Amino acid sequence: MRSIRSHLALSAPYESREPRTNTDPCKSVSPSVVSSVVAEFKRNLEAVDGHCIIARNKLEVEAAVTRITEGKRIASSDAPPSVQDLFNCDVGITWAQAGIAETGTLMLDSAAEQNRLVSLVPPVHIAILDASRIYATLGETLAMLQSGDEISPAITFITGPSRTADIELTLTVGVHGPQELHVIIIERN
Amino acid sequence: MNTETFSENAKAALQDVQLRGALRNATTLFGKRRSAAAASLSNWEELRSEARAIKDDVLLHLDRYLEEFVENAERRGAKFHWARDAAEANDIICQLTRERGARNVVKSKSMTTEEIHLNTALERAGLQVVETDLGEYIIQLAHETPSHIIAPAIHKTKRQVAELFTAELGMAPTDDVVKLTSIARATLRERFAAADIGISGVNFGIVETGTIVIVENEGNIRLTTSLPRTHIAVMGIEKLLPRFADLDVFLKLLPRSATGQASSTYQSFITGTKRKASDEGPDELHIVLLDNGRSRMLAHPVTRQSLACVRCGACLNACPVYQQIGGHAYGTVYPGPIGSVITPQLLGIEKTAQLPYASSLCGACREVCPVKIDIPRLLLHLRSEISSKQPSGRRAERFAFKLWALVMTRPWLYRLAAVTGRLFQRWFKPPLRAWTNGRDLRPLDRESFREQWRRTR
């Protein structure tokens, strides 16, 4: 710290150290509940190799989950198994606490449920997202996070399945995280 | 390889056909993707200016922001360690591992830990360290160093990777990239399961909340920061952003500049430690704040902008020098234009005097830099520092430029020099072999521009 201060002091002849004024105070925003946001979310998620299913009620959600998980070992974020068992699961199911339409991104908040490993370790991740929690932009989502009372220890933004291009720049999906990402959006009329 | 032999390294790299092919593919592809991603946003230029203004503010008030950042993160359970240089940082981290009786360390990709050569220090302390980013894992197995900031194994072909995996992991030979990737996944899963400590870098530190933000595509950073009981994050002191909202600018610029993605696959926002024992995640979060020469750069506005760098690698892909020779020829952890600027300031110009000259000053790096760092100006600044520190070393060069100035400021002398030059070039070759070795010296035309002008006017 002493080194930082003394070197900053050296730069004094070049400019003043007036603090910068905040130009963009965060406004409180609410999610944009329009179907165009859902459509944009779906388009952008599919552009990064994610799958998107739109369900109108609980039954349709259950049907979609069953279709993907049939005959597979499931871990869910309400009652996650031990880490050892989780390594042997095929599918992890979590909620997503928010979505960002402009990039098809999910937001998972560790304060809401035990979602950190269930969304990461199994080769398939299913996330259920309420359409009313989809924000149009990254900016709106950040403003929502900032306006909350206390920020959670771990918030994760997820955009599509795990990927790498480290060998000859060949895109390969599912390197450390899930190979498949399914987002089920509940859109109530 | 080291930086003092840059010109020899560069020559060797130019002979390496396979390397040059790989570089051509990679830099062209990254360059194209970056331009397309930048063009997809209508306010790209405004974002760049805004990003730079945010960074300038952070750096000018770094003392105050650091104190605030530390206070906010400590309140939420993070522990801080200040490291003046690489040796101190390594000692701190080795001490933390010793106190916890740790044996297995998993690491996620971090240029800052490369900078301090952390793996060597940990291995010397008797620990098993494994790099978990696929590219870093490959070069760790090959005992090499990264050749690109964001694609560390860019210089290797899939066949070379396959041979490496066959020799080191006992894999059946294949050059299917998907199979190679899944073998790495399976091998590294075991290491994750056994790890006592996870070490990561940091992309951004958010002052108002004490949050660290780390971006990636593979998921190894999430595993590194979620599974082991202790998480150690190594961050340069310059990585701060004042507000959460500032991420709106940087999370748009960074992935687009690095890989051309609109968003990286995973962005982890870690704020202190878990609040309840039953929660997921590490019990402890230690943040090592590294100076290692950075505070020196604060002293002058020209050098200070080097600290605005977000390590996206865009300047490497755009650089005509990097495109030809790749990262290893620089002999440094940070290659390319930004490396030629940062390394001499971190290590001292005595040891790295060739690097600021490893550029044609074309300005392509400045054009693509998401935080508008004026790299050519910085290179000139460093060159002038070098030449003022070596008054005797470049006597011939000084003399030549004095002579040039003398001639160019006197029209009669210029005319005389041009006439004699044209007359004598038939019999006399100027002693410029050092310069003409890599370039052509075109003969002067029989008729000068002035003469042509007079004739055709």
Interface residues (C-beta under 8 A of the other chain):
Chain A: M1 S3 I4 R5 S6 H7 L8 L10 S11 Y14 E15 R17 P19 R20 N22 D24 C26 N44 V48 P80 V83 Q84 F87 E102 T103 T105 S110 A111 Q114 R116 L117 L120 V121 T137 L138 G139 L142 A143 L145 Q146 I151 S152 P153 A154 I155 T156 F157 I158 T159 G160 P161 S162 R163 T164 A165 D166 I167 E168 L169 T170 T172 G174 V175 H176 G177 P178
Chain B: A22 N25 A26 L29 A53 D57 L60 H61 L62 D63 L66 E67 R76 G77 W82 R84 T132 D133 L134 G135 I138 A151 P152 A153 I154 K156 T157 K158 V161 V177 V178 L180 T181 S182 A184 R185 L188 R189 A193 E208 T209 T211 N217 E218 G219 N220 R222 L223 S226 L227 I237 R243 F244 A245 L247 D248 L251 K252 T259 Q261 A262 S263 S264 T265 Y266 Q267 S268 F269 I270 T271 G272 T273 K274 R275 D279 E280 G281 D291 S295 R296 M297 L298 A299 H300 P301 R304
